[in-house]
Amino acid sequence: MPDQASDVALAQLRWLRTPEGAAATDRAAGLLAAGTDLLAGLARLRAEVGAEHAGPAWELARLRARARPVFGTDADVLLLTADTLEQAGRPALATRRAVRLLSGDAGSAADRACAVGSGGPTADLGCGAGTDSIALARAGAQVVAVDRDPLARELTVANAAALGLADRVEVVAGDVVELVAAAADGAVAGCGAAVLDPARRAGGRRQLDPDRWSPPWSTAAALLDRVPRAVVKVAPGLDHGRVPPGVEAEWVSAGGSIVEALLWGRGLSQTWRRASLVHGGSVLELTADADPGPAPSGPVRGWLHEPDPAVIRSGLVSLVAAELGATLVDPTIAYLTSDARGDSPWVASHRVDQVLPFNARRLRARLRARGVGRVVVKKRGSAIEPEALARQLRGPGAGSAVVVLTRVAGAPTALVCDTT
């Protein structure tokens, strides 16, 4: 049964859906846009809508402002909580997942004939604020959105309605663990396809142990085993040993960071590992049908290359190395080196000026002798804190440099690189 805090949150959400609540949220949004600080803004709202409603209206306006750069105009009507916004992925990537889930472009001819895209329902297991349900509905699915939390269900109902998708999203109460345990004949909750995004935070902290996710890893693994047309969102740092045989693992990056990691069920799996990169207005992909093994290692040459994190996490560094004619600077470190800069979106490249055994004092003297005052420190395979070292290395010079701390053939090394 919902506890008192859940009852309060649900009552606040229902008030925010009323015309009075919408007006209060719009008022809060105007105050935020005008630069009004928290205390002054809340004081004005309390005077206008009462102390009980001022906080929820201000919080929703604040969350919508945070969401707007990613969700666009949808953010202006979405109902969100801090937790559901944290969990929600990028809409463009949710659409990409939905299209693949519904397309039926993997598996046998029989699989394709009964694919979800031909009209069967799709389950959103643990629907949160409904952002995955919305993406699925927009891609053409009839969605069954399941959650045991009444607040999540209310959010999904509200958001589907606000975006004109109420007729495509059915929201039901259910325990995902129980539903997956009962899955049979390739279906869960009466659906032949499903998306599961386990909650990976609790008490404001990331849960690094998959067995502590909600639902836990055992449920995610069971879904992949019992429902071939399923996709599970997982933590980017998931141990590769957890990936079941025949399941494709994909890591997606944008702006130099992993933004999602996915496990595609056997009815959708197309390869062994996939690295995907949001690049401009498109998504680039790098795949391998089997483990390509490690790249060779060798001495540092004229250029240093930082592989994209999706390439590193997917274990596909050797494919990029072969493309660039590059080698690893150390068998245990994901930095590549080659004679030429290369032209690949999968790496960030730096021209190497000096290769030095690491010693902070001598490194500082070398940089000052070259007139370097602005320093960016990067590291891989080093325990040194980059910001602290950067402060030590900064000087009066007008020049700039990138200093890369790493191991080269096992030895702590500083690579001094151009910033161009």
N, C-alpha and C positions, 0 to 999 in steps of 0.2 A: 504494500500500500504506500502511496506517496506520503512523505513526511511533511511536517509543517512548513519547512522552507520551500519544498516543491509546491505546496498548495499556494503559498504566497507568490512564487514566481509565475505560476499558472494564472492566478488572478491578475497579476500585473500585465501579463501578455495579453490576456483577454481585454483588459482596459485599453491597451495600446492599439488594439484593432478597432476600437470604437471611433466615431468621428471626433470626439473630444480628445482621445489619445493621439489620433493622427495629427490634430491641430497642435497639441502640446509638443509632439516630436518635431513638427515643422518649425515651431517657435524656437525650440532648443537648437535646431540646425541653423537657424538664422543667427542666434547668439554666438554659436561656435564659428560660423563663417565671418562674423564681425570681430573675432578675436577676443571675445569675452572670456575671462578666466573662470575656472570651475566654481569658486565660491560665489562670485558675483552672479554667474549664470544660474546656479541653483537657487540663490536668493530670489531672483526675479521669477523663476518658474514656481517656486513655492507660493509666492504672492498671487500668481495667476491661476495655478491649477491645484494647489494644495501640497503639503509636505509629502503625502503618500505617493503622489504621482510624479513629482518633480524628478526624483532620481532615475526611475525607469525611462522617462522621456529623454533626459539628458544622455543616459547610457546608450539608448538606441540610436540617437542622433550621432553620438561619437563613433559607434560601431559602423554606422552607414558611411560616415566620412572615411574611416579606415578602409572599408570595403570598396569604395567607389573607384579607386585606380585600377582594381582588378575586375570588379563586377560591372563597371560602367553604370548605365542608367538603371539596371536592375536593382542596384544597391539602394536606390531611393524608395523602393517599396518593400524590400525584404525585411522580415523580422528576424533578428539575430540575437544570439548571446555571445559572450566572449569565447566560451568553449566551442560553440558551433562554428564561429568564424575562424578560430584557430585550426579546426579540423577541415574546414571546407577547402577544396583545392581550387585551382584556376578554372574558370568556366570553359575556356578554350580546350583545356586538357580533359575536362569532364566530357565535353562534346566528342573529343577524339576517342576517349574510352567507349562512350556510348555507341558511336558509329561502328567501331570494331566489334563490340559485343553483339550488335544487332545485325551486322552485315552478313554473317554466315559464310565468310570467305575462307574458312578453314575446315578441315575434316573431310569426310567422305561425301559423295553425292547424296547419300541418304541423310546425312547430317544437314547438308545445305537445304534439302527439301523441307526439313522441319524446323529450320532456323527461326529464331525469335522474330527476325525481320519480316517473316511472312504473317505475323499477326498474333503470336502467342504472348502471354504476359511475361514481364520481367520483374524480379524482386530486388528491391533496395533494402538490404538487411542491415538494420541499424541506421535509420534514415536521417537522424540528426536534424538539421534545419531544412532538409529536403533538396539540397543543391544537386546531388546525384540524381534524384528522382526527376528534377526539372530538366536536367540534361538528357536523360533517357526519354522523357516525354517529348521534348522538342525534337529528338531524333526519330520519333515515330512509335515509341513503345507504349503499350498500356502497362502502367507501373503499379505494382503492389508494394507500397512503402510500409515497412514493418519496424516497430520499435516498442519496447516495453515501457519507455519513459513517456508519460502523458504530455510533458512539455515539448519533447521532440515531435510527437505526433501533432500537437497543436501548431508548432512552427511549420511543419510540412504542409498541413492543410492550408494555413494562412498564406504561405509563400506560393504554393501551387495556384491558389485562387487569385492572388495578386498579379500573377503573370499570365492569367488566362488559361491555365492548364488543369483546372479542377476536374474536368471530365476525363482526363487521362491518368490521373493519380488517385488511387484508392489507398487510404491510410488505415492500417489495422494495428491493433495491439497484439504483440507476440514476443516471445522470448527466442532470440536468435539461436541460442545454444540448443534449445529443445527442437526448434524447427529443423536445424541442420542434422541433429541426431535422428530425426524422423524422415530425412530426405531419402527418396527411393526412385528408381527408374529414371534417373537423371534429372529429377525435378525437386525443388524445395519450395514450400509454401504455395504449391500449385503452379509454380513457374518453371519453365525450362531453361531459364537463364537468370543469373543473379550477380549483383555486385555487393561486396562486403568491405566496409572500411572500419576495422576495429578501432575503438578509442585507444589511443596510445599515450594519453596523459591522465594523471590523477592527482588531485590536490595541487594543480598548477605545475606539476613536474612530469617530464617525459618518462615513460616506462620503457626502459631499455630491454627488459626481459620479455620476450614475446608471450611467455606463459602468464604474464600479468596484464596483458591487454584485455580489453572487454569488447567482444568475447575473446577468450584466450586462443593461443595458437592452435590448440587441439581442434577447436571449432573451425578455424580457417583451413587447416589441413583436411579436415573431414569434408568441408564443402568442396574443395578442389578434387577430392577423391570421388565424391558421390554425384557431383553436378559438373559434367564436362564443360558446359558453357557458363563458366563463372570466372570473375576477375576479383582478386583480393588486393586491396591496397595495404602495403606493409611499410615498415620503417626502412629508410635507405641503408641502414647498417645491418640489415638482416644477414645472419650467417648463411653463406651459400649452402652449407650442409643441411639447412632446413628446407631447401627447395625440393619438392618431391620429384621423382623421375618423370619425365615427359611433360613437365610444367615449364613454360617459358617464363623467365625472369627478365624484367625490363626496368631500367633506371632512366629517368627523364630529368634533364638539367635545363636551367635557364639562368642567364646572368652569372654563371660560374658556381651555381649551387644546385644540388639535387632538390627538385621540387616534388617528385613523387617516385615511388617504386611500386611495381605491379607484378603480380603473379597471375599468369593466364592459364586457365584450366586446359585440360588435354583436348577438348573439343575446339579450342580457339588457338592453341599453341602453334606457332609457325616456325620457331627456331629454338636454339638452346638458350642464348642470351642476346639481349638487345640493349644498346645504348641509344638514347634519343636526345636530341638537342634542339631546343626551341631557338631558332635562328632567323631573325627577322620575322617575316610573316608565315614561316613554314616550320616544319619539324624534320630535321635530318635524322637518319637512322643508320646504325652500324650493327651488323648482326653476325653471329657465328653459330653454325649448326652443331659444333662440338668445341671442347676446350682447345683454343689455339696454342696453349702453352705460353711460357714466358718469352719475352724479347731477349735477345742477346745483350750482354753488357760490354762496355768498352770505355776508353778514356774520354775525358771531356774534350769536345771539339768546339768549333766556332759558335755554335748556337745551342741554346738550352730550350727545351720545349716542356711546358706543363700540360699534360693531358687533361682534357675535360673530366670533371668528377664522375660523369656518367660512364665514361670509358674505363676509369679506374675501378669503380664499383662493379661493373659488369665483367671485369676480367679480360677486357679486349685491348689492353695496351699494346700487345704485340702486333695487332693489325695496323694500328696507327704507326708504330715503329717501322713496319715494312713499307708503308706508304711513303714515309719520309726518308727512308734509308737511314734510320736512326738506331741508336743503341741506348740501353739504360746506363746511367752513370754508376749505378750500384745494383746488384741483383735484387736487393730488398726495397729499393726506392723507385717510385713512379715518376722520375724525371728522365727525359730523353735528351739525347745530344746528337747533333749531326753537323756536317760541314756547311749546309745551306739552311736558310731560314725556313724554307718550305712554305706551302700555301694550303693550310688545312684548317677548317673551322673547329677541328677536334683538339687543337692545341693553342696555347698562348706562347709566343716565342720571344726570346731575349738574346741579343748578341752578347757573347761572353768576352769580357775584356781581360780579366785576370782570374786565375785559379790559385787560391791561397790556403795553406793549412790554417784552420781556424784558430785565431788568437785575437780577442776583442781589442786589446790595446794596439797591436800592430796593424789591425785592419783599420782602426780609426786614423792612425798616422798615415797610412797609404791613401785613404780617402781625402784627408786634408791636403796632402801633397798634390793631389790631382784637382784640388779646388772644389771638391764635392761637399755641399752643405745639406742638401735634401736627400734623405735616404728612405727607401721603402725596403723593409726586410720581409722576406718570405722564407718559409722553412718546410722541410719534410725530413723526418728522421733525426730531428734535433729537439732537445728538451728546452732550449732557450726560448724565452718569451720575446716574440718579434718586436712588440711595441717598446719594451724596455731597452732592447738593444738599439732600436732606431733612435731613441732619445740619446743614448751614449754616443752614437756615431754622427749625429748632426753637428754641423759646424758653420762657420761664417761664409763658406764658399757659395758661389752662385750656381755651381753645377749640381746635377742630380744623378742618382744611380739606384739600381735595384741590387740588393745583396741577398743572395740565396744561400741559406744554411742547409747543408745536407751531408750525406756521407758519399764519398767517392772511393770505390773499392774498399769500403769498410772504414775509411779514415774521415774524421770530422773536417769539413771543408767549407770555405766561403767562396762563392762564385760572385764576382763583381761584374754586373751586366749594365749595358746601356738602357736608358728608359725609353728609347725610340723603338 
